[in-house]
Amino acid sequence: MDYTYNRISFFMNGKAVSADLPPAISTLDYLNKSCGLYGTKCSCNEGDCGACTVVIAYVREGAVMYEAINSCLYPAAKLHGKHLLTIEALGSPDQLHPIQEAMLRHHSTQCGYCSPGFVMSAFALFAMKQKPDREEILAALEGNLCRCTGYDSILNAMEELSRTQNPETIVPTWARALEPELFRFKTPVLCFNQQSSSLHSSGAYHLPSSLEEAFSLLEEHPEARIINGGTDIMVQVNISRLKIPVLIDISGIDSLRQISLNKDGVRIGAAVTYSDLERSGIVKTDLPWLLELTKVLASRQIRNFGTLSGNIANASPIGDSLPLLLVLNASLILSSKASQRQIPLKDFFLSYKKTALAAGELITEIVIPIPPQGAYIKFIKAAKRKAVDISAIASAICLETDPQGLIKTARLALGGAAEIPKLSSGFSSILGIKPEDINAEELANLLASEFQPISDVRGSAAYRQTLIKNQILKYLDEVSRRQP
C-alpha cells in the first residue's frame, strides 16, 4: 500500500538522527522496533503506567525545556527538532546516573520493569527544578506505577536527591553542549510517498507550521482527523487499532500556543498544553481554579503534551476540564479558511461525541471571562486515583451574590452524568435568595434528578446519582458557611 512517510531530523541521546517514519508511528514503537532500544518499556500502551516514559528537550520561549512524556502516546513525527533522551543515555553499569545510584541505595527496584520510567520522570523533574519538595516529587511521579517494590523506597531516593544532589550533575554535559543546536535548528519536515507491506494506522501524518497550511490540508483532505495532544487518538490507535486515513497535527503551530489577557478575558490558544497553563502567570493570577484542575488531570507526562482544546474537541461526557469551563462561561473561537466565529462552550456539544464544528473548522482559541472577585468557584472530580484516572462524576459550580447577599449568578455543570457535559437547568431556581436559606437536601435531590447517568466499569447509575447529590450538598454546605 502507498503511505505518506515523514522524514524528520532530531537528536537522540546526543546524536543527530534523520529518520523516515511511517505515518502516526509512536515514539515507543520507533524506539523498540526501529532502534532496538528496549529500555523504554511497553506495558499499558495507553498512558496510564509510565513504563514508557522518555524525556524530550526543546526550545520554548527562549529556554530549553526538559519534559517527560509517555512515548506510547507521542507520535514520533513530533520529535522533529527536539532532543530525545532515553534510559540508555543515563548512566551505564559501570557509571550509574545519580538518580539510578539513589534508587539502588534505597532498594527502589525489584523486577525493574517500571524503573526506567521512574528514572526518566525524575530526570525531567530534577533537570528543571532545583531541590523540589515532596509534593513536587509526588506530582512528577504520579504517572508512574510500580507493581512490586512499593513507593516509599522510590520516594525516599528522590527526597535524598533533592537534599544532596548538585543540579549541574543531573543533565549530562553532552546534553547541555547540544542545547545551542536546538536554537539553531531550521530543517523542515519532509513528506514523501512510499509503499509498505505493513499496515499502518494512518495513511498520512501532516505537521503544518501555520494555520494557513492547516486549512489548506483540511481542504485537500476533508476526511482528515485533527490531532493536537493526541492523548486520546493514540489510545484508540494502540488499543482499538483505529485506522485513520489522514491525521493533521496542529500542535506545532506557534500562533496557537499563546496565552493572553484581553478585554473579553483570558484567551488560550488551541496548542497550549496543560503544563503551559501551569506555568502561566496569567492563569495563576486570573484563573487559579484552572490551575488547580490541571493538578488532578492526567499525569505530568500527559500534561506535557495534552491540550485543553483537545479535551474540548474530544467531546467526551467525562472530559475533566469541561464542567469547570462551562461554569466559567467559556466560549470557543472556531476558525476556517474563509471565516471565524465565536460560540459559547455550552452550545458546542450537540450529542455524544458530536460537536458544532463545521467542515474545515478548527478550535483556535478558548476564551474565558475573568470571574468577579468574591465569586464562589469550585470543582470536584470523583475518581479512583487523584490523577491519571477518568472521573466517574465531575462537577463544578460558580455562584455569585450581590451586596445584599442574594444569589445573582448560579451555574452548576456535571460531567459523566449525561451523553454530554452539561449545565444544570434547575440550579437557576436559587437566584434571588440567600445561600443560607436554601433547603440543601431538597435542592440536591431535585438537581440530581435532572441527570440519568449510565452504569459502566467506573460505577453504577445509582452510585453516580449518589455522587451527584453528595457533590451538590458539599457545594451548598460550603456556600452557606462562607463569610460575606
C-alpha positions in Angstrom: 0.0 0.0 0.0 1.0 3.6 -0.5 1.6 5.7 2.5 2.9 9.3 3.1 6.0 8.9 5.2 7.6 11.7 7.3 11.3 12.4 7.1 12.3 14.1 10.3 15.5 15.3 11.9 16.2 15.3 15.6 18.7 14.4 18.2 18.6 11.2 20.2 20.9 10.6 23.2 23.3 13.2 22.0 23.5 12.2 18.3 21.9 13.8 15.2 19.3 11.5 13.6 17.4 11.6 10.3 14.5 9.1 10.2 11.9 8.1 7.7 8.8 7.3 9.7 5.6 5.6 8.7 2.6 7.8 9.5 1.5 8.0 13.1 4.1 5.6 14.5 4.5 6.2 18.2 7.8 7.1 19.7 7.7 3.9 21.7 7.3 1.7 18.6 10.0 3.7 16.9 12.4 3.1 19.7 11.6 -0.6 20.2 11.1 -1.7 16.6 13.4 0.6 14.6 16.2 1.5 17.0 16.5 -1.7 19.1 16.2 0.4 22.3 14.2 -1.7 24.7 14.9 0.1 28.0 11.7 2.1 27.2 9.1 -0.4 28.1 5.6 -1.1 26.7 3.1 -2.0 29.3 -0.4 -0.4 29.2 0.1 1.3 25.8 -2.4 4.0 26.8 -0.6 6.4 29.1 -1.6 5.0 32.4 1.6 3.3 33.8 4.6 5.4 32.9 6.8 2.5 31.9 7.4 4.0 28.5 8.5 7.4 29.8 11.2 9.3 27.9 12.3 12.9 28.0 12.3 15.5 25.3 14.3 18.7 25.3 13.1 21.5 23.1 13.1 25.3 22.9 10.2 27.1 24.5 10.0 30.9 24.9 13.8 31.3 24.8 14.7 28.5 27.2 15.4 24.7 26.8 12.7 22.6 28.5 13.2 19.1 29.6 9.8 17.3 29.8 8.8 13.7 30.5 6.3 12.2 28.0 4.5 8.9 27.5 6.3 7.6 24.4 3.4 5.2 23.7 1.1 8.2 23.0 3.6 10.6 21.5 3.7 10.4 17.7 7.4 10.1 16.6 7.0 12.7 14.0 6.6 15.3 16.8 10.3 14.6 17.7 11.3 16.8 14.8 13.8 19.5 16.0 13.9 18.1 19.6 16.3 16.1 21.6 15.0 12.7 22.7 16.6 11.2 25.8 16.0 7.6 26.7 17.2 5.5 29.7 20.1 4.1 27.6 21.7 7.6 27.7 21.6 8.0 31.5 24.5 6.0 33.0 25.9 2.6 32.4 26.5 -0.5 34.6 30.0 0.9 35.3 28.9 4.5 36.0 25.3 5.0 37.1 23.5 8.2 36.8 22.9 9.9 40.2 19.2 9.1 40.0 20.0 5.4 39.4 22.5 5.4 42.2 19.9 6.8 44.6 17.4 4.2 43.6 20.0 1.5 44.1 20.9 2.7 47.6 17.3 2.8 48.7 16.4 -0.6 47.1 13.9 1.0 44.8 13.8 -1.7 42.2 12.6 -5.3 42.2 11.6 -6.7 38.8 12.9 -3.4 37.3 10.3 -3.2 34.5 8.9 0.1 35.7 12.3 1.5 36.9 13.4 3.2 33.6 10.2 5.2 33.6 10.7 6.4 37.1 14.2 7.4 36.3 13.2 9.4 33.3 10.3 11.1 35.1 12.7 12.0 37.9 15.3 13.2 35.4 12.9 15.7 33.8 11.9 17.0 37.3 15.5 17.5 38.5 16.6 18.9 35.2 14.1 21.7 35.6 13.7 22.2 39.3 16.4 22.7 41.9 15.6 20.9 45.2 11.9 20.0 44.6 9.8 19.4 47.7 7.8 16.3 48.5 4.6 17.4 46.7 6.5 18.3 43.6 8.2 14.9 43.6 4.9 13.2 44.1 3.4 15.2 41.2 6.3 14.3 38.9 6.0 10.6 39.7 2.2 10.2 39.9 2.0 8.9 36.3 4.4 6.0 37.1 3.1 2.8 38.5 5.2 0.2 40.4 3.6 -3.2 41.0 6.2 -4.9 43.2 8.6 -2.6 45.1 6.3 -0.2 46.8 6.6 3.6 46.6 8.3 4.5 49.8 11.7 3.5 48.8 11.4 5.3 45.5 10.2 8.5 47.2 13.0 8.2 49.8 15.5 8.1 47.0 14.1 11.2 45.3 13.9 13.1 48.6 17.5 12.3 49.3 18.5 13.5 45.8 16.6 16.8 46.4 18.6 17.4 49.6 22.0 16.4 48.4 22.3 16.4 44.6 24.1 19.2 42.7 21.7 20.1 39.9 24.6 20.5 37.5 25.2 16.8 37.6 21.7 15.7 36.6 21.8 16.8 32.9 24.9 15.2 31.3 27.5 17.7 29.9 27.0 16.2 26.4 23.3 17.1 26.6 24.0 20.6 27.8 26.5 21.0 24.9 23.8 20.1 22.4 21.3 22.7 23.6 22.5 25.5 21.3 21.8 23.3 18.3 18.1 23.2 19.3 18.0 27.0 19.0 19.7 26.9 15.6 17.5 24.1 14.2 15.8 25.1 10.9 15.3 21.8 8.9 11.7 21.3 7.8 9.7 18.1 7.9 9.5 16.4 4.6 6.7 14.2 3.3 7.1 11.6 0.6 5.1 8.6 -0.7 6.4 5.2 -0.1 5.0 1.7 -0.5 4.9 -0.6 2.5 3.9 -4.2 3.0 2.9 -3.4 6.6 -0.5 -2.0 7.6 -0.1 1.3 9.4 -2.7 3.1 11.5 -2.9 6.2 9.2 -2.3 6.9 5.5 -0.6 10.2 6.2 0.5 12.4 9.1 0.9 16.1 8.4 2.6 18.7 10.7 1.6 22.1 9.4 3.6 25.1 10.8 0.9 27.7 10.1 -2.9 28.0 10.2 -2.9 28.7 6.5 -1.2 25.4 5.8 -3.5 23.6 8.2 -6.6 24.9 6.4 -5.2 24.0 3.0 -4.6 20.5 4.2 -8.1 20.3 5.6 -9.4 21.5 2.2 -7.3 18.9 0.4 -8.2 16.1 2.9 -11.8 16.6 4.1 -11.7 13.1 5.7 -8.8 14.1 7.9 -8.8 14.0 11.7 -7.2 16.7 13.7 -4.6 15.6 16.3 -3.3 18.1 18.8 -2.0 16.4 22.0 -3.1 13.1 20.7 -3.6 11.6 24.1 -7.0 10.1 23.1 -6.5 9.4 19.4 -3.3 7.5 20.1 -5.0 5.3 22.7 -7.6 4.4 20.1 -4.8 3.6 17.6 -2.9 1.5 20.2 -5.8 -0.3 21.9 -8.7 -0.3 19.4 -6.5 -0.5 16.3 -8.3 2.6 14.9 -7.4 3.3 11.2 -7.4 7.0 10.3 -7.0 8.0 6.7 -5.2 11.3 7.4 -4.0 13.0 10.6 -3.3 16.7 10.7 -1.2 17.7 13.8 -1.7 21.3 14.7 0.5 21.2 17.9 3.5 22.8 16.0 1.6 26.0 15.0 3.3 28.6 17.2 0.5 31.1 16.9 -1.8 28.6 18.6 0.5 28.2 21.6 -0.2 31.6 23.2 -2.0 32.7 26.4 -3.1 36.4 26.5 -5.2 38.6 28.7 -7.8 40.7 26.8 -10.9 42.8 27.4 -13.1 39.7 27.0 -11.0 37.6 29.3 -8.1 35.1 29.1 -7.5 33.7 25.6 -5.9 30.3 25.5 -4.5 29.1 22.1 -5.5 25.6 20.9 -2.0 24.3 21.1 -1.4 25.4 24.7 -0.5 22.4 26.8 -1.7 21.8 30.4 1.9 22.3 31.5 1.9 25.7 29.7 -1.2 26.6 31.7 0.5 25.6 35.0 3.5 27.9 34.1 1.4 30.8 33.0 1.3 33.9 35.3 -2.0 34.9 33.7 -3.6 31.6 34.7 -2.1 31.7 38.2 -3.5 35.2 38.8 -6.8 35.3 37.0 -7.9 31.7 36.7 -6.5 29.9 39.7 -9.3 27.2 39.5 -8.0 26.2 36.1 -4.5 25.9 37.6 -5.8 23.6 40.4 -7.7 21.5 37.9 -4.5 20.7 35.9 -3.0 19.2 39.0 -5.6 16.4 39.0 -5.9 16.0 35.3 -3.9 13.1 33.7 -0.2 12.8 34.7 2.8 15.0 34.3 3.8 13.1 31.2 0.4 13.7 29.5 0.1 17.3 30.7 3.4 18.0 28.9 1.7 17.5 25.5 -2.0 17.2 26.1 -4.1 20.3 25.5 -7.2 22.0 26.8 -8.6 22.3 23.3 -8.1 18.6 22.7 -10.1 17.8 25.8 -12.9 20.0 24.4 -12.8 18.8 20.8 -12.8 15.2 22.0 -16.2 15.9 23.4 -16.2 13.2 26.0 -19.0 13.5 28.5 -16.4 12.9 31.2 -13.7 15.3 30.0 -12.2 16.6 33.2 -11.9 20.3 32.2 -15.4 20.7 30.7 -17.6 21.2 33.8 -15.3 24.0 35.1 -15.1 25.6 31.7 -18.9 25.5 31.4 -19.5 27.3 34.8 -16.8 29.8 33.9 -18.9 30.7 30.8 -16.1 29.9 28.4 -16.6 30.3 24.6 -14.7 29.0 21.6 -13.2 30.7 18.6 -13.8 28.4 15.6 -11.8 29.3 12.5 -11.8 28.1 8.9 -10.1 29.2 5.8 -12.9 31.6 5.0 -14.3 32.8 8.3 -14.2 32.9 12.1 -17.0 32.6 14.6 -17.3 32.6 18.4 -19.8 30.3 20.2 -20.5 29.6 23.9 -19.0 26.3 25.0 -22.5 25.2 26.2 -23.6 25.2 22.6 -20.6 23.3 21.3 -21.7 19.8 22.5 -24.6 18.5 20.4 -24.8 14.8 21.4 -22.4 12.1 22.4 -19.1 12.9 20.7 -20.9 15.2 18.3 -20.0 18.9 18.2 -20.8 22.1 16.4 -17.6 22.1 14.4 -18.3 22.6 10.7 -16.3 21.0 7.9 -12.9 22.7 7.6 -13.1 24.4 11.0 -10.7 24.2 13.9 -10.8 25.4 17.5 -8.2 28.1 17.5 -8.8 29.7 20.9 -10.7 29.3 24.2 -12.0 32.5 25.7 -12.6 32.5 29.5 -14.1 35.7 31.1 -12.4 36.6 34.3 -14.9 35.9 37.1 -15.8 38.7 39.5 -13.9 38.9 42.7 -15.6 37.0 45.5 -17.4 34.5 43.3 -17.5 31.0 44.8 -16.0 28.7 42.2 -15.0 25.1 42.8 -14.8 21.7 41.0 -14.9 18.2 42.3 -13.5 15.1 40.5 -14.6 11.7 41.8 -12.1 9.0 40.6 -10.2 6.1 42.0 -6.9 7.9 41.7 -6.1 11.5 42.4 -4.9 11.9 38.9 -4.3 9.7 35.8 -7.8 8.4 36.0 -11.1 9.1 34.3 -13.8 10.6 36.5 -17.0 8.7 37.5 -18.6 12.1 38.1 -17.0 15.5 37.7 -18.8 18.7 38.6 -18.2 22.4 39.0 -20.0 25.4 40.4 -19.9 29.2 40.0 -22.0 31.2 42.4 -22.0 35.0 43.0 -24.0 37.1 45.4 -25.0 40.8 45.3 -24.2 43.3 48.1 -27.4 42.2 49.9 -26.2 38.6 49.9 -28.8 37.5 47.3 -27.6 35.0 44.7 -27.3 36.7 41.3 -25.2 34.1 39.4 -25.7 30.4 39.7 -24.2 27.8 37.4 -23.7 24.1 38.1 -22.2 21.7 35.5 -21.7 18.0 35.5 -19.7 15.5 33.5 -20.3 11.8 33.4 -24.0 12.3 34.2 -25.4 12.5 30.6 -24.3 12.0 27.0 -22.7 15.4 27.0 -21.2 17.6 29.7 -24.0 20.0 30.6 -25.2 22.8 32.8 -28.0 22.2 35.2 -31.2 23.9 34.2 -32.7 23.7 37.7 -29.8 25.4 39.5 -31.1 28.8 38.5 -34.1 28.3 40.9 -31.9 29.6 43.7 -31.4 33.1 42.1 -32.6 35.9 44.2 -32.3 34.1 47.6 -29.6 33.9 50.2 -27.4 30.8 50.3 -28.2 30.1 54.0 -31.9 30.0 53.1 -31.5 27.1 50.6 -33.0 23.8 51.6 -29.9 21.9 50.6 -31.3 18.3 50.8 -34.4 19.2 48.7 -32.4 21.1 46.1 -29.7 18.4 45.8 -32.4 15.7 45.2 -34.1 18.0 42.6 -30.9 18.7 40.7 -29.7 15.1 40.8 -33.0 14.0 39.2 -32.1 16.1 36.2 -29.4 13.6 35.2 -29.7 10.0 34.1 -26.1 8.6 34.3 -25.3 5.2 32.9 -23.7 2.2 34.5 -20.3 1.2 33.4 -16.9 -0.1 34.7 -16.4 3.2 36.7 -19.7 2.9 38.7 -23.4 2.1 38.5 -26.0 4.6 37.7 -27.2 4.5 41.3 -23.6 5.2 42.5 -23.3 8.1 40.2 -26.6 9.6 41.3 -25.3 9.4 44.9 -22.1 11.1 43.8 -24.0 13.9 42.1 -26.2 14.5 45.1 -23.2 14.4 47.6 -21.1 16.8 45.5 -24.0 19.3 45.3 -24.5 19.0 49.1 -20.8 19.7 49.6 -21.0 22.8 47.5 -24.1 24.1 49.2 -22.7 23.5 52.7 -19.5 25.4 51.8 -21.6 28.3 50.3 -23.9 28.6 53.3 -20.9 28.8 55.6 -18.9 31.4 53.6 -18.3 34.8 55.2 -19.8 37.7 53.3 
